[in-house]
Amino acid sequence: MTVVDAPLDYRRLRAPAENRATLFVPPLNACNALFQANRQRRLASTAQVAGQTLAEFSRSAQRELLELALRYTSGYVDIPEPPPTRELALILTGHQPQLFHPGVWLKNFVASNLARQANAWAINLIIDSDTIRSAAIRVPSGTAAEPGLQLVPFDETTDEVPFEERTVRDFGSWATFSCRVRQTMAQMLAHPLIAEFWPFATAAARETNRLGQSLARARHQTEAAWGLETLELPLSSVAKGRCFARFAWQILQRLPDFQRIHNESLREYRRLHRLRGATHPVPDLVAAESRLETPFWVWNCGSPLRRRLALESTKNGWRFYDGMDGNRFASIRRTSDPEAFADQWQDLARDGWRIRPRALITTLYARSCLGDLFIHGIGGAKYDQVTDRIMALFLGIAPPGYLVTTATAQLPISARDTRGEDVRRVERDLRDLRWVPESYLSGTEPVAAEAQRLIEQKQQWIRRAAVASAERKRRCLAIRDLSAQLQPFVADRRHALCLEHERVVAGAARTRLLRGREFAFPLFPGDFLRSLLLELSADRP
């Protein structure tokens, strides 16, 4: 792809349907070459970022990120001494601090493995600028023969606020969460990971009182106990750094250009994917009178309602607003010096204002300036097709390649599976019984004389040629009427099929429930999940 043309390519990405199946695009054994190619491309780039070459800016940003991640992670995990030959090279991934399913967790295992192979650092970005929508998880209940689902909360429900600001509100619910989960699924699975995992979360909540940070810390401590070598850092810490402030300056000083490229890229994505909705994969950036919407979120720590950051240009500077129709909360001097801008950016943080990147900017910055290889899930990979085009047209950078990975892991519950084809088979038999009942009356048992007479009449009509439209209609109605007259002779067969249909429909529903891929990782047995994820993340030809 050339930087001039920057076309979008349609990529069909689907989660694997089968248990223990994985998706790797490109294959794992091609990732080291992709990692090296990304590094060489960055070194050869002539693009300028915040007054420096991409290579110079990236090196500063990587050093800042690594220092922050080492400081943050060492606060709760013992970090092994790195070998003296380890380079300043980063493999990144990221996700919201949630109790996600194992297919999402696989990214961290892959990052650890690839970093070992490349003599690099693996860092997981905790996307704490996103909002928390639910403080509960779905837990299987009942028995394998008669399963159900229960929503088990770990905290009280509140208004949607960013993870960065969300505190634990109900310590009673938090403290008993593990016990309630295990009781709910007691007849399904023994020894779920939640028993060993949740004490880490409880200890972190007592120390930090931050819900998302506590969940992420517990997960990372589990990873460390399982032998993974990764660092962690909240996105909020990245956004407070001077390098990110300088990157934001690059966008804000050319905001009209950025808006145009951003919206044109979205329109091209929607055209290519035949999407009609105006919010997929993300909404356009809008302009209203003198205000321009920026690709950042904003809120105040005293009132953590996330709003779209809007900017208004004046003769000598910029005015910042908390929303397109919101109030002005700050004015910043216009400057051609990104370092001077970074000073003002950090002053806003000291005044309690949180300015955080939205999704496309998060990966735009992470992939172009921070990571030598970024590991995406399916969702992030889809919208990053837009990011690629923005990166090329706005920054003048040939977009670095990234890895897409996920997996399907089902809870190891012993149960008889009923699949969709079983339901379709019975429904096909019921349909045939209605329209061709004679096929069920032509076996070895003698057919009643009346039924035989009706079958013969039906065959005569079937063999009868019909040319005119009226004659074809008369023929069709006669065949349909004779099929209806044959129904009493197959009543017993219909009754048996109806009973079987009820059974297979119930069984298919049970299978869908028990074999879903979205169950939270702490519900799986720890030894089972550890072995599975280490196996799936291994580099295989």
C-alpha positions as CSV (number, residue, x, y, z in Angstrom):
1,M,0.0,0.0,0.0
2,T,1.3,3.4,-0.9
3,V,1.0,6.4,1.4
4,V,-0.5,8.4,-1.4
5,D,-3.4,6.1,-2.3
6,A,-4.0,4.5,1.1
7,P,-6.8,2.2,0.0
8,L,-8.9,0.2,2.4
9,D,-8.8,-3.6,2.0
10,Y,-11.8,-5.7,3.0
11,R,-10.8,-8.2,5.6
12,R,-13.2,-11.0,6.7
13,L,-12.4,-11.8,10.3
14,R,-14.6,-14.3,12.2
15,A,-14.1,-16.0,15.6
16,P,-13.5,-19.7,15.2
17,A,-16.6,-21.8,15.9
18,E,-15.0,-25.0,17.1
19,N,-13.7,-25.5,20.7
20,R,-10.0,-25.0,21.1
21,A,-9.7,-23.4,17.7
22,T,-7.6,-20.3,17.1
23,L,-7.4,-17.4,14.7
24,F,-4.0,-16.0,13.8
25,V,-3.6,-13.4,11.0
26,P,-0.8,-13.6,10.0
27,P,0.3,-17.1,11.2
28,L,2.3,-17.0,14.4
29,N,5.5,-18.2,12.7
30,A,5.4,-15.1,10.5
31,C,5.2,-12.6,13.4
32,N,8.9,-12.3,14.1
33,A,9.5,-11.3,10.4
34,L,6.6,-8.8,10.7
35,F,8.1,-7.4,13.9
36,Q,11.5,-6.8,12.2
37,A,9.8,-5.3,9.1
38,N,7.9,-2.8,11.2
39,R,11.1,-1.7,13.0
40,Q,13.0,-1.3,9.7
41,R,10.1,0.6,8.1
42,R,10.0,3.1,11.1
43,L,13.7,3.7,10.8
44,A,13.4,4.4,7.1
45,S,10.4,6.7,7.3
46,T,10.8,10.3,6.4
47,A,7.6,11.3,8.3
48,Q,7.8,14.0,11.0
49,V,6.0,13.7,14.3
50,A,6.0,16.6,16.7
51,G,9.0,18.2,15.1
52,Q,11.1,15.1,15.0
53,T,11.6,12.2,12.6
54,L,9.4,9.2,13.3
55,A,12.4,7.2,14.5
56,E,13.5,9.9,16.9
57,F,10.0,10.6,18.3
58,S,9.3,6.8,18.6
59,R,12.4,6.1,20.5
60,S,11.5,8.8,23.1
61,A,7.9,7.6,23.3
62,Q,9.0,4.0,23.7
63,R,11.5,4.9,26.5
64,E,8.8,6.9,28.3
65,L,6.3,4.0,28.0
66,L,8.8,1.4,29.2
67,E,9.8,3.5,32.2
68,L,6.2,4.1,33.2
69,A,5.3,0.4,32.7
70,L,8.2,-0.8,34.8
71,R,7.4,1.6,37.6
72,Y,3.7,0.7,37.5
73,T,4.1,-3.1,37.3
74,S,6.8,-3.2,40.0
75,G,4.3,-1.8,42.5
76,Y,2.6,-5.2,42.8
77,V,4.7,-7.8,40.9
78,D,8.4,-8.8,41.1
79,I,9.9,-8.1,37.7
80,P,12.8,-10.4,36.8
81,E,16.0,-8.7,35.9
82,P,16.1,-8.4,32.1
83,P,19.1,-9.6,30.2
84,P,21.6,-6.8,29.4
85,T,21.1,-7.5,25.7
86,R,17.4,-6.8,25.6
87,E,16.6,-4.0,23.2
88,L,14.3,-1.1,23.4
89,A,11.7,-3.0,21.4
90,L,8.0,-3.3,22.4
91,I,5.2,-5.8,21.6
92,L,1.9,-4.3,22.7
93,T,-1.6,-5.4,23.2
94,G,-4.5,-3.9,25.2
95,H,-8.0,-4.3,26.5
96,Q,-10.5,-2.9,29.0
97,P,-9.9,-4.1,32.5
98,Q,-12.8,-6.6,32.5
99,L,-13.4,-10.3,33.2
100,F,-13.3,-11.2,29.6
101,H,-13.4,-14.6,27.9
102,P,-10.3,-16.7,27.3
103,G,-10.1,-15.8,23.6
104,V,-9.3,-12.2,24.6
105,W,-6.8,-13.3,27.3
106,L,-4.9,-15.3,24.6
107,K,-3.4,-12.0,23.4
108,N,-1.4,-11.6,26.5
109,F,0.0,-15.1,26.3
110,V,1.0,-14.6,22.7
111,A,2.6,-11.2,23.5
112,S,4.8,-12.8,26.2
113,N,5.9,-15.6,23.8
114,L,6.7,-13.3,20.9
115,A,8.6,-10.9,23.2
116,R,10.8,-13.7,24.4
117,Q,11.5,-14.7,20.8
118,A,12.3,-11.2,19.7
119,N,14.3,-10.2,22.8
120,A,11.7,-7.4,23.3
121,W,9.4,-6.2,26.1
122,A,5.7,-7.2,26.1
123,I,3.3,-4.5,27.5
124,N,-0.4,-4.7,28.0
125,L,-2.2,-1.4,27.9
126,I,-5.2,-1.3,30.3
127,I,-7.8,0.8,28.4
128,D,-9.2,2.5,31.4
129,S,-10.7,5.4,29.4
130,D,-13.6,3.2,28.4
131,T,-16.7,3.1,30.5
132,I,-17.9,0.2,32.6
133,R,-21.4,-0.9,31.7
134,S,-21.9,-3.9,34.0
135,A,-20.4,-5.0,37.3
136,A,-21.6,-8.6,36.9
137,I,-20.9,-11.7,34.9
138,R,-23.0,-14.5,33.6
139,V,-22.5,-17.7,35.5
140,P,-23.9,-21.2,34.5
141,S,-26.2,-22.6,37.1
142,G,-28.2,-25.8,37.7
143,T,-26.9,-29.0,36.2
144,A,-25.6,-30.1,32.8
145,A,-28.9,-31.8,32.1
146,E,-31.0,-28.7,33.2
147,P,-28.6,-25.7,32.9
148,G,-29.4,-22.1,33.5
149,L,-27.7,-18.7,33.7
150,Q,-27.4,-16.3,36.6
151,L,-26.0,-12.8,36.6
152,V,-23.7,-12.6,39.6
153,P,-22.6,-9.1,40.6
154,F,-19.2,-8.2,42.0
155,D,-20.3,-4.6,42.8
156,E,-23.3,-2.4,42.7
157,T,-24.7,-0.9,39.4
158,T,-23.8,2.8,38.9
159,D,-23.9,5.3,36.1
160,E,-21.5,4.6,33.3
161,V,-18.1,6.2,34.2
162,P,-14.6,5.5,32.9
163,F,-12.8,2.7,34.5
164,E,-10.1,5.2,35.5
165,E,-12.6,6.8,37.9
166,R,-14.8,3.8,38.9
167,T,-14.3,2.9,42.6
168,V,-15.5,-0.2,44.3
169,R,-18.9,0.8,45.9
170,D,-20.0,-2.4,47.7
171,F,-17.1,-4.1,49.4
172,G,-19.5,-6.7,50.8
173,S,-20.5,-7.8,47.4
174,W,-16.9,-7.6,46.2
175,A,-15.7,-9.8,49.1
176,T,-18.3,-12.5,48.6
177,F,-18.2,-12.6,44.8
178,S,-15.9,-15.7,44.6
179,C,-18.0,-17.7,47.0
180,R,-21.3,-16.8,45.2
181,V,-19.8,-17.7,41.8
182,R,-18.6,-21.1,43.1
183,Q,-22.0,-21.8,44.8
184,T,-23.8,-20.9,41.6
185,M,-21.8,-23.3,39.4
186,A,-21.1,-26.0,42.0
187,Q,-23.0,-28.7,40.1
188,M,-21.3,-27.7,36.8
189,L,-17.6,-27.4,37.5
190,A,-15.3,-27.9,40.4
191,H,-12.2,-25.8,41.2
192,P,-12.8,-22.7,39.0
193,L,-9.9,-20.2,38.8
194,I,-12.0,-17.6,40.7
195,A,-11.0,-19.3,44.0
196,E,-7.3,-18.4,43.5
197,F,-7.9,-15.3,41.3
198,W,-10.3,-13.3,43.5
199,P,-8.0,-12.9,46.6
200,F,-5.6,-10.9,44.3
201,A,-8.6,-8.7,43.3
202,T,-9.7,-8.2,46.9
203,A,-6.2,-7.2,48.1
204,A,-5.9,-4.8,45.2
205,A,-9.3,-3.2,45.9
206,R,-8.3,-2.6,49.5
207,E,-5.1,-0.9,48.4
208,T,-6.4,1.1,45.4
209,N,-10.2,1.1,45.7
210,R,-10.3,1.2,41.8
211,L,-12.5,-1.5,40.3
212,G,-10.8,-1.8,36.9
213,Q,-7.3,-1.5,38.3
214,S,-8.1,-4.2,40.8
215,L,-9.4,-6.6,38.2
216,A,-6.4,-6.0,35.9
217,R,-3.9,-6.4,38.7
218,A,-5.4,-9.7,39.7
219,R,-5.3,-11.0,36.2
220,H,-1.7,-9.9,35.8
221,Q,-0.6,-11.4,39.0
222,T,-2.1,-14.7,37.8
223,E,-0.2,-14.4,34.5
224,A,3.0,-13.8,36.4
225,A,2.3,-16.9,38.6
226,W,1.9,-18.9,35.3
227,G,5.2,-17.8,34.0
228,L,4.3,-15.0,31.6
229,E,6.7,-12.1,31.3
230,T,4.7,-9.0,30.6
231,L,4.4,-5.4,31.9
232,E,1.2,-3.4,32.3
233,L,0.2,0.2,32.2
234,P,-3.1,2.0,32.2
235,L,-3.8,4.1,29.2
236,S,-4.5,7.0,31.5
237,S,-0.8,7.0,32.5
238,V,0.2,7.0,28.8
239,A,-2.1,10.0,28.2
240,K,-0.5,12.0,31.0
241,G,3.0,11.6,29.5
242,R,4.8,14.3,27.6
243,C,5.2,12.3,24.5
244,F,1.5,11.7,24.1
245,A,0.9,15.4,24.7
246,R,3.3,16.2,21.8
247,F,1.4,13.7,19.7
248,A,-1.9,15.3,20.6
249,W,-0.4,18.7,19.5
250,Q,0.3,17.2,16.1
251,I,-3.4,16.4,15.7
252,L,-4.8,19.6,17.2
253,Q,-2.7,22.0,15.2
254,R,-4.1,20.4,12.0
255,L,-7.5,19.5,13.3
256,P,-9.5,20.5,10.1
257,D,-7.2,18.2,8.0
258,F,-7.5,15.4,10.6
259,Q,-11.3,15.7,10.6
260,R,-11.5,15.5,6.9
261,I,-9.2,12.5,6.6
262,H,-10.9,10.8,9.6
263,N,-14.4,11.2,8.1
264,E,-13.4,10.3,4.6
265,S,-11.8,7.1,5.9
266,L,-14.9,6.2,7.7
267,R,-17.1,6.7,4.7
268,E,-14.8,4.5,2.6
269,Y,-14.9,1.8,5.3
270,R,-18.7,1.9,5.4
271,R,-18.9,1.7,1.7
272,L,-16.5,-1.2,1.5
273,H,-18.3,-3.1,4.3
274,R,-21.8,-2.1,3.1
275,L,-22.6,-0.4,6.4
276,R,-25.5,2.1,6.6
277,G,-25.2,3.1,10.2
278,A,-23.5,6.4,10.9
279,T,-21.9,5.1,14.1
280,H,-20.0,2.1,12.8
281,P,-17.2,1.5,13.4
282,V,-17.1,4.9,15.1
283,P,-19.1,8.1,14.5
284,D,-17.8,10.9,12.3
285,L,-16.1,13.9,13.9
286,V,-18.5,16.9,13.6
287,A,-18.1,20.6,13.2
288,A,-20.6,23.2,14.5
289,E,-20.2,26.9,14.0
290,S,-16.7,27.7,15.3
291,R,-16.2,24.4,17.2
292,L,-14.5,21.3,15.9
293,E,-14.9,17.9,17.6
294,T,-11.6,16.3,18.4
295,P,-10.8,12.6,18.7
296,F,-10.4,12.8,22.5
297,W,-12.6,12.3,25.5
298,V,-12.7,14.8,28.3
299,W,-14.1,14.8,31.9
300,N,-13.3,16.3,35.2
301,C,-12.3,14.1,38.1
302,G,-15.0,15.8,40.2
303,S,-17.7,14.9,37.7
304,P,-16.6,11.9,35.7
305,L,-19.2,12.0,32.9
306,R,-17.3,11.3,29.7
307,R,-17.8,14.0,27.0
308,R,-16.4,14.7,23.5
309,L,-13.6,17.3,23.6
310,A,-14.4,20.2,21.3
311,L,-11.9,22.9,20.2
312,E,-12.4,26.5,19.1
313,S,-9.5,28.3,17.4
314,T,-8.9,32.0,18.3
315,K,-6.3,34.5,17.1
316,N,-3.8,33.5,19.8
317,G,-4.8,30.1,21.0
318,W,-7.4,27.3,21.5
319,R,-10.4,27.1,23.7
320,F,-11.4,23.7,25.0
321,Y,-15.0,22.7,25.6
322,D,-16.4,19.6,27.4
323,G,-18.7,18.7,24.6
324,M,-19.9,20.2,21.4
325,D,-22.6,22.1,23.3
326,G,-20.6,22.1,26.6
327,N,-18.9,24.8,28.6
328,R,-15.4,26.2,28.0
329,F,-13.1,24.8,30.7
330,A,-9.7,26.0,29.5
331,S,-7.8,28.2,27.0
332,I,-4.3,27.2,25.7
333,R,-1.9,29.4,23.9
334,R,-1.2,28.5,20.3
335,T,2.4,27.5,20.0
336,S,4.6,26.0,17.3
337,D,6.6,24.3,20.1
338,P,5.2,20.9,21.0
339,E,7.2,20.9,24.3
340,A,5.5,24.2,25.3
341,F,2.1,22.7,24.5
342,A,3.0,19.6,26.6
343,D,3.5,22.0,29.6
344,Q,0.0,23.4,29.2
345,W,-1.5,19.9,28.6
346,Q,-0.1,18.7,31.9
347,D,-1.3,21.8,33.7
348,L,-4.9,20.8,32.7
349,A,-4.3,17.4,34.4
350,R,-3.2,19.1,37.5
351,D,-6.5,21.1,37.4
352,G,-8.4,17.9,37.4
353,W,-9.2,17.6,33.7
354,R,-8.8,14.2,32.1
355,I,-8.2,14.2,28.3
356,R,-8.0,10.7,26.9
357,P,-7.7,9.3,23.4
358,R,-10.7,7.7,21.8
359,A,-10.3,4.2,20.2
360,L,-8.8,5.2,16.8
361,I,-6.2,7.6,18.4
362,T,-5.3,5.0,21.0
363,T,-4.2,2.5,18.3
364,L,-2.9,5.2,16.0
365,Y,-0.4,6.3,18.7
366,A,0.3,2.8,19.9
367,R,1.0,1.3,16.5
368,S,2.8,4.3,14.8
369,C,4.9,5.4,17.7
370,L,5.0,2.9,20.6
371,G,4.9,-0.7,19.5
372,D,7.0,-2.6,17.1
373,L,4.2,-5.1,16.8
374,F,0.6,-4.7,18.1
375,I,-1.7,-7.6,18.8
376,H,-5.4,-7.0,18.1
377,G,-8.5,-9.0,18.7
378,I,-11.1,-9.1,16.0
379,G,-13.0,-5.9,17.0
380,G,-9.9,-3.8,17.1
381,A,-8.6,-5.2,13.9
382,K,-11.7,-4.3,12.1
383,Y,-11.7,-0.6,13.0
384,D,-8.0,-0.4,12.6
385,Q,-8.5,-0.6,8.8
386,V,-9.7,3.0,9.3
387,T,-6.6,3.7,11.4
388,D,-4.3,2.5,8.7
389,R,-5.7,5.0,6.2
390,I,-5.6,7.9,8.7
391,M,-2.0,6.9,9.5
392,A,-1.0,7.0,5.9
393,L,-2.8,10.2,4.9
394,F,-2.4,12.3,8.0
395,L,1.0,11.2,9.4
396,G,2.5,10.1,6.0
397,I,3.4,6.8,7.5
398,A,3.2,3.4,5.8
399,P,1.1,1.6,8.4
400,P,2.9,-1.2,10.3
401,G,1.4,-4.6,10.2
402,Y,-0.3,-6.1,13.2
403,L,-1.3,-9.5,14.5
404,V,-5.0,-10.5,14.9
405,T,-5.7,-13.3,17.3
406,T,-8.5,-14.9,19.2
407,A,-9.6,-18.3,20.3
408,T,-12.8,-20.2,21.2
409,A,-12.6,-22.0,24.5
410,Q,-15.6,-23.7,26.0
411,L,-16.2,-24.6,29.7
412,P,-15.2,-28.2,30.2
413,I,-18.6,-29.4,31.3
414,S,-19.6,-33.0,30.5
415,A,-22.9,-32.8,28.7
416,R,-24.6,-34.4,25.7
417,D,-24.4,-31.9,22.8
418,T,-27.4,-31.3,20.5
419,R,-26.5,-29.4,17.4
420,G,-28.4,-27.2,15.0
421,E,-28.4,-29.9,12.4
422,D,-30.3,-32.2,14.7
423,V,-33.1,-29.6,15.0
424,R,-33.0,-29.0,11.2
425,R,-33.3,-32.8,10.6
426,V,-36.4,-33.2,12.7
427,E,-38.0,-30.0,11.2
428,R,-37.2,-31.4,7.7
429,D,-39.0,-34.6,8.6
430,L,-42.0,-32.7,9.9
431,R,-42.2,-30.7,6.7
432,D,-41.9,-33.9,4.6
433,L,-44.6,-35.5,6.7
434,R,-46.9,-32.7,5.8
435,W,-46.2,-32.5,2.0
436,V,-45.2,-36.1,1.2
437,P,-46.9,-38.3,3.8
438,E,-47.0,-41.2,1.4
439,S,-43.2,-41.6,1.8
440,Y,-43.9,-42.7,5.4
441,L,-46.6,-45.1,4.3
442,S,-44.7,-47.1,1.7
443,G,-42.7,-49.3,4.1
444,T,-43.0,-53.0,4.7
445,E,-46.3,-52.7,6.7
446,P,-49.5,-53.0,4.7
447,V,-51.2,-49.7,3.9
448,A,-54.9,-49.2,4.6
449,A,-57.0,-49.4,1.5
450,E,-58.3,-45.8,1.9
451,A,-54.7,-44.5,2.2
452,Q,-53.6,-46.6,-0.8
453,R,-56.5,-45.1,-2.8
454,L,-55.5,-41.5,-1.9
455,I,-51.8,-42.2,-2.7
456,E,-52.7,-43.5,-6.1
457,Q,-54.9,-40.4,-6.8
458,K,-52.0,-38.2,-5.7
459,Q,-49.6,-39.9,-8.0
460,Q,-52.0,-39.5,-10.9
461,W,-52.2,-35.8,-10.3
462,I,-48.4,-35.6,-10.0
463,R,-47.9,-37.4,-13.4
464,R,-50.6,-35.3,-15.0
465,A,-49.2,-32.6,-17.3
466,A,-50.5,-29.1,-16.8
467,V,-49.9,-26.3,-19.3
468,A,-52.5,-23.6,-18.7
469,S,-52.2,-21.5,-15.6
470,A,-55.7,-22.5,-14.3
471,E,-54.9,-26.1,-14.8
472,R,-51.6,-25.8,-12.9
473,K,-53.4,-24.2,-10.0
474,R,-56.1,-27.0,-10.0
475,R,-53.3,-29.6,-10.0
476,C,-51.5,-28.0,-7.1
477,L,-54.6,-27.7,-5.0
478,A,-55.6,-31.3,-5.7
479,I,-52.1,-32.6,-4.6
480,R,-52.3,-30.4,-1.5
481,D,-55.8,-31.6,-0.6
482,L,-54.8,-35.3,-1.0
483,S,-51.7,-34.7,1.2
484,A,-54.0,-33.3,3.9
485,Q,-56.4,-36.3,3.6
486,L,-53.4,-38.6,4.3
487,Q,-52.5,-36.9,7.5
488,P,-54.6,-39.1,9.8
489,F,-52.7,-42.1,8.6
490,V,-49.4,-40.6,9.8
491,A,-50.7,-39.2,13.1
492,D,-48.6,-41.5,15.2
493,R,-45.5,-40.6,13.3
494,R,-46.2,-36.9,13.7
495,H,-46.7,-37.2,17.4
496,A,-43.4,-39.0,17.8
497,L,-41.6,-36.3,15.6
498,C,-43.2,-33.5,17.7
499,L,-41.9,-35.0,20.9
500,E,-38.5,-35.4,19.3
501,H,-38.6,-31.8,18.1
502,E,-39.2,-30.6,21.6
503,R,-36.3,-32.7,22.9
504,V,-33.8,-31.5,20.3
505,V,-34.8,-27.9,20.5
506,A,-34.4,-28.0,24.3
507,G,-31.1,-29.8,23.8
508,A,-29.8,-27.3,21.3
509,A,-30.6,-24.5,23.6
510,R,-28.8,-26.3,26.4
511,T,-25.8,-26.8,24.1
512,R,-25.7,-23.2,23.0
513,L,-25.8,-22.1,26.7
514,L,-23.1,-24.5,27.9
515,R,-20.8,-24.2,24.8
516,G,-20.7,-20.5,24.5
517,R,-17.3,-18.8,24.1
518,E,-18.2,-15.7,26.1
519,F,-17.9,-17.0,29.6
520,A,-15.4,-15.1,31.8
521,F,-12.0,-16.6,32.2
522,P,-12.2,-17.0,36.1
523,L,-15.0,-19.5,35.6
524,F,-12.7,-22.0,34.0
525,P,-10.6,-24.5,36.1
526,G,-7.2,-22.9,36.6
527,D,-5.0,-25.8,35.6
528,F,-7.2,-26.5,32.5
529,L,-7.1,-22.8,31.4
530,R,-3.4,-22.4,32.0
531,S,-2.5,-25.5,29.9
532,L,-4.9,-24.5,27.2
533,L,-3.7,-20.9,26.7
534,L,-0.1,-21.9,26.9
535,E,-0.7,-24.6,24.2
536,L,-2.7,-22.3,21.9
537,S,-0.2,-19.5,22.2
538,A,2.8,-21.7,21.3
539,D,4.4,-21.1,17.9
540,R,3.4,-24.1,15.7
541,P,4.1,-24.6,12.0
